[in-house]
């Protein structure tokens, strides 16, 4: 069984607002990400820290929420490690909270690749990433000097025709760029408004 983790514990210093709680139409960014991932996984863990009450508001009840006890000093790898304690053995999709929600095509391409896999657009690596069982075991027991990058050095690159896999939403101007580019309606669940399950 494939599960998914969304690390959303950071302080959003450049955005100055919890990124997971940003409103996109009638939904939060985190709601859109959960909707996108629930099309492919049975279990989804969100790791929260700063402004956690605001970040988790409106999430589907199926989402498992974990509080990062030291979110202000923790890393993304620490958040994923916390989530793994809740999950059975098996591959895990990792979708940061500060990137656009993944398209169906991107997630399906990663799952077909097997093992650890990273999407790439024109040679640039992006998100989400798929951690295979071997990499997950390393993450459970080892401190990683470069975080998840340490695990993904030898991951299979999966070319995709979607530049958004390389986009970050760390700053208001990056969010505005994504919104100007428009959400492709065929990639959102339900009626295209990003409603949750």
C-alpha positions, 0 to 999 in steps of 0.5 A: 500500500502506498501512503503519503506524507505532507510536511507542513510544520514550517514557520513560512517566514517569507510568506508570513502566513501558514502556506497550507492555510492559503486560500485558493478559490474556496479551499486551502492549499493543503485541502487541494493537496490532500484531494490530489493525493487521496486519488492515489493513496489510502492513508495520508499523514500531515505534519503540522507545527506553526499555527496548526489549528489554522492549517488543519481547518477544513481537512478531510477527517481521513487525514491523520494529523501529527504535531511536530514537537519542535517544529521551529528547529526541525527539518522536513526529514524530521517531519517525514520521520514523525509521520513514518511512525504512524505508517506501515512498511511500504512506499511513501509519497512526500508532498511538501506543503509549499508546492502546487498540488500534483497532477494525476499524471505526475503521481501515476508516473512516479508510482509506475517507476517503482522504488525511489523516484523524483519527477523532473521537467527539462532536467530540473528535479521537483515534487512530489517524490516517492520514497522506496522501502530501502530509503524509508528504512534509512530515514527511520534510523539515520540522521541525514546531513542533507535531509531527504536529498541524501536519500534521493541522490540515486532515485530514478528521475521520471521526466514529466511534461509539467513545469509546476513540479519545479515551482515553489510557493515560498513567497507571495509573488510565487503564489501569484505566479501559480494562480496566474498560470491557472489551475487545470480543471481536469486535475482537480477532484470532483467538479473542479472546485477542489472540494474535499472528500 
